[in-house]
Amino acid sequence: MIEMSVNKQRNNLAAGFSLVEMIIAMVVFMIIMSAIYGLLRFGNIARISINSQTETIKSARTAVNSLGRDVVNAGLGFSRVGGLVPDDFAPGHLNISTDSGPERDLLTGIVAGNNLRESDLSRNGEKNDMIAFAFRDMQFNNGNPIMITDAPVLAITNNSNVLKTTGDACAVCRPFDLYLIESKEGKQAIVMATDVPDVNSMVLGQDDPLNLNQQVLSGSSNDRSVLTKCILGNTSNCFNYDNGVTAKKIYWVSYSVAVDGTLVRTMYGNNTGGTAAQQIQVQPLVYGVQNFQVRYLMQDGTTSDDPSNNNTTPLKMNDVVQVEISVTIKAENNENGVTNTELMNVTSTFSTRNLKYDIQ
């Protein structure tokens, strides 16, 4: 009897865990694994969210820094009285208000656009601003202006001016370059070269993609190019090339928010090697922009959303000493169908140090 009892006990020990014990062990194991998975999932969501926020902030800061460089360059080597352009030239490209008269407009170192339009991401009727800059290309021709000696009437091509330079000065000229043309008498005009037939001439054709050049022969004085050579004692709406005229290559860029909420930098002209259709280059900078605002600190200490008052007083922009840029970005993270939204704001202020003087 004693031997049989011992054997039975040994058999029970060899049987291992019971069914209940196995179920309990599995439940405990599943609880522990669920907890570990939950922690890992939470950590992964947090990591994705942090990475997304970091990338968004990085993109926003890069965009603002790009804009800041153009703020600093605004007016560099440019004319403080601005350059003449056709009537409503800037409104046609920048979506700002047009003026009431037919006279030519002045393009200044900074152009403001306040509360222009909503985007798909705008809220509560908020509208985004726009800002544009003009400045000289100091790398062009080793920083020296090109000397223009003549715009001979006999050289008119398709009702377009042909400017002649000294020697082979136009060897550095390229089609679709933008130029500020200045006379000793203080006249300025902004044009685009549409052709460079040789090393001492450039053509200002009527086929420029920005509609910047004006024709030589026109019934209206406002539609006629001021670069037409003065003849027979005429001094109105023309240039006198006998006393010295210069051409300086310039840049013109703008920042605005597209309909889909993308902050873009647009560059006009100067796309060497590009076709006429490629002379307006749009570069996306940061996505998900809910609001883009620009404020201006003036020389008298006041602040303004638009010193030029819808471009009716463009020369007031020369009194801007600082530009404040504010970008609000809507960042979204989607995890298993759940969308988390967070608003982030980047604000910076930049000095307009080059609006104060002209570089000859």
C-alpha positions, 0 to 999 in steps of 0.5 A: 500500500505504501509503495502504491501511494508513493508511485501515485504521488510521483505521477501527479508531480510528473503531470505538470501544470493543471488547466486552470494554472495554464489559463491563469498564466496565459491571462497574466502573460497577455496582460503584461504584453498588452501593457508593454504594447500600450507603452510602446504604442504611446511612445511611438505616437509621441515620437511621431508627433515630436518628429512631425512638430520638429520638422514643421518648426524647422520648415517654418524657421527655414522659410522665415529665415529665407524671407528675412534675407530678402528683407535685409536685401530689400532696396540694396542698390535700388532707387529710393524713388522706385522704378517706373513700371506699366500701370497696374504692373505690381497688382497684376502679379501680386494680387494687390489693389489697383489704382484709379489712374492710367499713369505708370506705377512706381515699384519700390524696394518693398511692396506690401499687401495686407489681408489679400485672400483666404486659403483653404486653411484660413479660419474666421475669415482671416486673410493672409498678407503678401510682401515683395522685394526688389534689390540689386544683383551685386554679383552681376558684372562684378558689381558694376553697372553696365553703361548704356550709350544709345537707344537708336531709333533705327534699331527699333525691333518690332516696336521695341527698344534696343539698348546699346552698351559701351564695348562688349559690356553686354557679354554678361547680359542674358535673356529674361534678366531684369534691369533697373535703367537709370539716367543722370537726370534721375529717371528710372525704369524697370525692364526685361531683356528679351534678347541679347543679339550681340555683346553690345546690345539688348532688346526690350521686346514686347513679348516679355513674360511679365508684360513689363516692357512698353512699346516705342510707338504708342498713341498714349504717353503712358503706354509708351516706353520712357526709354525711347531716345529723346529727339528734337528737343523733347524731354518728356517720357524719354531718356537722354543717352548723351549724359550717361545711362546705366543698367543694373541687374535686379531681383524681384521676389514675393512671398504669399500663401497659395490657396492650399495653405502653402507659403511660397516664394515667387521669383520673377525673371532672371531664370537663365536658360529657361523659356519665357513660360518659366520666368515666374518660378514658384518655390514652396517653402512650408505647408499647412500655413493657417495664417501669414501676417506682416507688420512694419515698424516705421521710422517715426516709431509707429507700426502699420499693416500697410504703410503704402495704403493699398499702394497709393503711397508707395514711397512710404515704404522707404520709411520702413525700418523693421519688418515683423513676420508671423507664420501660424502653421496647422500641424496634423498627425493621424493615428488609426483614424484619429487626427490630432491638430496642433497650431504652431507659431513662428515670429521673427523681426528683421531690419531693412538696413538697405532701404536707407541708401543707394549704391551707385 
